[in-house]
Amino acid sequence: MNRWWPKDPAGDVVLAGLVLALVLSYTLAQPEPPGWFGLVLIVLSCGVLAVRRRYPVAVAVATMIGVGLYYPLVGAGSPVLLTLMLALYTLSAEGRLRAAAVVAGITVVATLAGELASVTRHVDDVAMFMLLGWIVAMLALGRVKRQVEIGREEEARRRATEERLRIARELHDALGHHLSLITVQAGAALHAGDPEQSTGALSAIKDASKQALQELRSTLGVLRAPADATPGLDRVGELLEHARAMGLAVTAELGEPRPVPPEIGLTGYRIVQEALTNTIRHSGASTVVVRIRYGDDEVRVEIEDNGSGGPITPGGGVRGMRERVRAAGGELTMTAGESGLLVRARLPIGGRR
């Protein structure tokens, strides 16, 4: 019902007014309209629907009592039963299925007891079957609506979690690389006995700080702007220049560039960035080879260094790389041997598979 009716107090008041107008117009059009007592029951039964979502149990009980008094004491010429059906639907839709079942059970039992106690039968088999059908239908519809809402809430939570992880990855990758360069160069400047070497380290720190600020602005801007503002594989050369400034001997085999989706370009860029960061901080490598190969259906990215190798400790950067590649529908492998670390990523150009 939420798709075509507003879920707010004003919407419930309007709905109660519409139901009242419908029930009154039909009832007053009968050859023998009800007296003041019947009209009061109709107005009260319809009026409580205005707070049906705030007090669903009380509204269900009130409409059950109103209907239970109207038909035996006034007559059958009114669709006031509609108020009870809406109350049962609301109970079920609000997750109060047990309460809805209790109210429905009391309604059916009271109807049967009244028929058994009466000399004249007022509800025939067809009417009783229709009553049961309406009750079951309202409970089922309300239950389905509740499940749909739960699914939407879970989907919203999942999307929010994914967005938080995406932002965390972007900030980690954008700042971690440059801050690592700054840390290494600051240490070199502190321990260097040569003023010229210290000057070079400070110059590298200045460049890395400037690049970090640019990355931060770009990342924060991407959170508000389209994805085409993100860095891609066409900017891998900047990462290689920074690595060379750190003293790494970098060999680039970048292949013939070709257009790729922005999310694939960003994923490849971040993989190279994180791999170079790990090489600088942890491996003690002196050389690194970066390979990018463009195929018809995929892009392959490889980063290989001659560091110390050894077991891979999955920190935040490694987890971020795996999450990025998995989200892009690709594959990531990291092989550590005695001669260094080899990072391989396969990214489908067609996006998620």
TORMARKE-633874 format. One line per field, with one value per residue (C-alpha): residue in three letters; x, y, z. Coordinates in steps of 0.5 Angstrom, whole numbers, plus 500, padded with zeros to 3 digits. Layout:
N
residu = Ala; ...
u = X; ...
v = Y; ...
w = Z; ...
END
This chain:
353
residu = Met; Asn; Arg; Trp; Trp; Pro; Lys; Asp; Pro; Ala; Gly; Asp; Val; Val; Leu; Ala; Gly; Leu; Val; Leu; Ala; Leu; Val; Leu; Ser; Tyr; Thr; Leu; Ala; Gln; Pro; Glu; Pro; Pro; Gly; Trp; Phe; Gly; Leu; Val; Leu; Ile; Val; Leu; Ser; Cys; Gly; Val; Leu; Ala; Val; Arg; Arg; Arg; Tyr; Pro; Val; Ala; Val; Ala; Val; Ala; Thr; Met; Ile; Gly; Val; Gly; Leu; Tyr; Tyr; Pro; Leu; Val; Gly; Ala; Gly; Ser; Pro; Val; Leu; Leu; Thr; Leu; Met; Leu; Ala; Leu; Tyr; Thr; Leu; Ser; Ala; Glu; Gly; Arg; Leu; Arg; Ala; Ala; Ala; Val; Val; Ala; Gly; Ile; Thr; Val; Val; Ala; Thr; Leu; Ala; Gly; Glu; Leu; Ala; Ser; Val; Thr; Arg; His; Val; Asp; Asp; Val; Ala; Met; Phe; Met; Leu; Leu; Gly; Trp; Ile; Val; Ala; Met; Leu; Ala; Leu; Gly; Arg; Val; Lys; Arg; Gln; Val; Glu; Ile; Gly; Arg; Glu; Glu; Glu; Ala; Arg; Arg; Arg; Ala; Thr; Glu; Glu; Arg; Leu; Arg; Ile; Ala; Arg; Glu; Leu; His; Asp; Ala; Leu; Gly; His; His; Leu; Ser; Leu; Ile; Thr; Val; Gln; Ala; Gly; Ala; Ala; Leu; His; Ala; Gly; Asp; Pro; Glu; Gln; Ser; Thr; Gly; Ala; Leu; Ser; Ala; Ile; Lys; Asp; Ala; Ser; Lys; Gln; Ala; Leu; Gln; Glu; Leu; Arg; Ser; Thr; Leu; Gly; Val; Leu; Arg; Ala; Pro; Ala; Asp; Ala; Thr; Pro; Gly; Leu; Asp; Arg; Val; Gly; Glu; Leu; Leu; Glu; His; Ala; Arg; Ala; Met; Gly; Leu; Ala; Val; Thr; Ala; Glu; Leu; Gly; Glu; Pro; Arg; Pro; Val; Pro; Pro; Glu; Ile; Gly; Leu; Thr; Gly; Tyr; Arg; Ile; Val; Gln; Glu; Ala; Leu; Thr; Asn; Thr; Ile; Arg; His; Ser; Gly; Ala; Ser; Thr; Val; Val; Val; Arg; Ile; Arg; Tyr; Gly; Asp; Asp; Glu; Val; Arg; Val; Glu; Ile; Glu; Asp; Asn; Gly; Ser; Gly; Gly; Pro; Ile; Thr; Pro; Gly; Gly; Gly; Val; Arg; Gly; Met; Arg; Glu; Arg; Val; Arg; Ala; Ala; Gly; Gly; Glu; Leu; Thr; Met; Thr; Ala; Gly; Glu; Ser; Gly; Leu; Leu; Val; Arg; Ala; Arg; Leu; Pro; Ile; Gly; Gly; Arg; Arg
u = 500; 506; 507; 501; 499; 503; 506; 504; 499; 496; 495; 492; 487; 485; 484; 480; 476; 475; 473; 468; 465; 464; 461; 456; 454; 453; 449; 445; 443; 440; 432; 432; 438; 441; 439; 443; 446; 449; 451; 455; 458; 460; 463; 467; 470; 472; 475; 480; 483; 486; 491; 492; 499; 500; 496; 495; 493; 488; 485; 484; 480; 476; 474; 472; 468; 464; 463; 461; 456; 453; 451; 447; 444; 443; 443; 447; 446; 453; 460; 463; 467; 472; 474; 476; 479; 484; 486; 488; 492; 495; 497; 500; 504; 507; 509; 504; 502; 500; 496; 492; 491; 488; 483; 482; 480; 476; 472; 471; 469; 464; 461; 460; 458; 453; 450; 449; 446; 441; 434; 435; 441; 444; 451; 450; 456; 458; 458; 462; 467; 468; 469; 475; 477; 478; 481; 486; 487; 489; 493; 497; 498; 500; 505; 508; 508; 512; 517; 518; 519; 524; 528; 528; 531; 536; 538; 539; 543; 547; 548; 550; 555; 558; 559; 562; 567; 568; 570; 574; 578; 579; 581; 586; 589; 589; 593; 597; 601; 603; 604; 608; 613; 613; 615; 621; 623; 623; 627; 632; 632; 633; 639; 642; 649; 649; 646; 644; 641; 637; 635; 633; 629; 625; 623; 621; 616; 614; 612; 608; 605; 602; 600; 597; 592; 591; 589; 584; 581; 580; 577; 572; 570; 568; 564; 559; 561; 561; 566; 569; 573; 577; 584; 585; 590; 592; 595; 600; 606; 605; 605; 612; 615; 614; 617; 623; 624; 624; 630; 626; 629; 622; 621; 614; 611; 604; 602; 598; 593; 585; 579; 576; 570; 572; 571; 576; 581; 580; 581; 587; 590; 589; 592; 599; 599; 598; 603; 608; 606; 607; 614; 617; 614; 615; 619; 626; 626; 631; 627; 620; 616; 609; 606; 599; 596; 590; 586; 579; 575; 580; 586; 591; 596; 602; 607; 613; 619; 625; 624; 625; 618; 616; 609; 603; 600; 593; 593; 588; 591; 591; 584; 582; 585; 581; 575; 576; 578; 572; 567; 569; 568; 576; 581; 587; 593; 599; 605; 611; 617; 624; 626; 620; 612; 608; 601; 597; 590; 585; 580; 574; 573; 565; 565; 562; 561
v = 500; 505; 505; 509; 511; 516; 513; 518; 521; 525; 520; 516; 521; 522; 514; 514; 520; 516; 510; 513; 517; 510; 506; 512; 513; 506; 505; 511; 509; 502; 502; 502; 506; 505; 510; 514; 508; 505; 512; 513; 506; 507; 514; 511; 505; 509; 514; 510; 508; 515; 512; 505; 505; 509; 504; 498; 493; 498; 500; 493; 491; 498; 496; 489; 491; 496; 491; 486; 491; 493; 487; 484; 490; 494; 490; 487; 493; 496; 495; 497; 490; 494; 498; 491; 488; 495; 494; 487; 488; 494; 489; 484; 490; 493; 486; 484; 478; 474; 480; 480; 472; 473; 479; 475; 468; 472; 475; 468; 465; 470; 470; 462; 463; 468; 464; 458; 462; 465; 462; 465; 464; 471; 469; 463; 458; 463; 469; 465; 463; 470; 472; 467; 469; 476; 475; 470; 475; 481; 477; 475; 481; 485; 479; 480; 488; 487; 482; 487; 493; 488; 487; 494; 496; 490; 493; 500; 497; 493; 499; 504; 499; 498; 506; 506; 501; 504; 511; 508; 505; 511; 515; 509; 509; 516; 518; 512; 512; 519; 519; 512; 516; 522; 518; 514; 521; 524; 518; 519; 527; 526; 521; 524; 527; 530; 537; 536; 529; 532; 537; 532; 528; 535; 536; 529; 530; 537; 533; 528; 532; 536; 530; 527; 534; 533; 526; 528; 533; 529; 523; 528; 531; 524; 523; 529; 528; 523; 517; 520; 525; 519; 517; 512; 507; 513; 516; 510; 514; 519; 513; 511; 517; 518; 511; 513; 519; 514; 511; 505; 502; 502; 499; 500; 496; 499; 497; 500; 504; 504; 506; 502; 504; 509; 504; 499; 504; 507; 499; 498; 505; 503; 496; 499; 505; 500; 495; 500; 503; 496; 495; 501; 500; 493; 489; 493; 492; 496; 494; 494; 492; 494; 491; 493; 489; 491; 485; 485; 483; 485; 488; 485; 489; 486; 489; 485; 487; 484; 485; 480; 476; 472; 471; 476; 479; 481; 488; 494; 495; 488; 487; 494; 491; 484; 488; 493; 487; 483; 489; 489; 482; 480; 476; 478; 473; 475; 470; 471; 468; 468; 473; 478; 479; 478; 482; 480; 483; 481; 486; 485; 491; 489; 491; 486; 479
w = 500; 501; 494; 492; 499; 504; 510; 515; 520; 515; 510; 515; 517; 509; 509; 515; 512; 505; 508; 513; 506; 503; 508; 510; 503; 502; 508; 508; 501; 503; 504; 511; 514; 521; 527; 531; 534; 528; 525; 532; 531; 524; 525; 531; 527; 521; 525; 529; 523; 523; 528; 526; 525; 532; 536; 531; 537; 540; 533; 531; 538; 537; 530; 532; 538; 533; 528; 533; 536; 529; 525; 531; 534; 527; 521; 516; 511; 511; 509; 516; 516; 512; 518; 521; 515; 514; 522; 521; 515; 519; 524; 520; 516; 522; 524; 530; 526; 533; 535; 528; 529; 536; 533; 527; 531; 536; 530; 527; 534; 536; 529; 530; 537; 535; 529; 534; 539; 535; 532; 526; 522; 519; 516; 511; 509; 503; 507; 513; 507; 505; 511; 513; 506; 507; 514; 511; 505; 509; 514; 508; 504; 511; 512; 505; 505; 512; 508; 503; 507; 511; 505; 503; 510; 509; 502; 505; 510; 505; 501; 506; 509; 502; 501; 508; 506; 499; 502; 507; 501; 497; 503; 505; 498; 497; 503; 505; 499; 500; 507; 507; 502; 507; 512; 509; 506; 513; 516; 510; 512; 519; 518; 512; 514; 507; 507; 499; 501; 506; 501; 496; 501; 503; 496; 495; 502; 499; 492; 496; 501; 495; 491; 498; 498; 491; 492; 498; 494; 488; 493; 497; 490; 487; 493; 490; 483; 477; 477; 471; 476; 479; 477; 472; 469; 465; 471; 473; 470; 476; 481; 478; 478; 485; 486; 482; 487; 493; 490; 487; 480; 476; 470; 466; 461; 460; 453; 448; 452; 451; 454; 460; 464; 470; 475; 472; 471; 478; 481; 477; 479; 486; 485; 483; 488; 494; 491; 490; 497; 500; 496; 499; 506; 507; 502; 502; 494; 490; 483; 481; 475; 473; 467; 464; 458; 455; 452; 448; 454; 460; 463; 467; 472; 475; 480; 481; 486; 488; 496; 501; 500; 505; 508; 506; 512; 510; 512; 511; 504; 502; 504; 500; 494; 494; 495; 489; 485; 487; 486; 479; 478; 477; 480; 485; 486; 491; 490; 495; 494; 496; 490; 492; 491; 485; 485; 479; 478; 472; 471; 466; 461; 461; 469; 474; 472
END
